[in-house]
Amino acid sequence: MIFKIAAIGILVSVLNQVLSRSGREEQATMVTLAGLVVVLMMVVQEISALFTLVQDLFGL
């Protein structure tokens, strides 16, 4: 999971730099926001799985 997030971060930063240097700042911002949304969705899914595990563990 940590490696997936790191890979997405590296990919987004490279794309951001390439787009910024080519004069497409708006698209670079959109790429950054899309990367942030993808990572947040991954984290939310893992937190949801953790809460489900805790509920099953305690029989709630």
Secondary structure, 3 states (H helix, E strand, C coil): CHHHHHHHHHHHHHHHHHHHHCCCHHHHHHHHHHHHHHHHHHHHHHHHHHHHHHHHHHCC
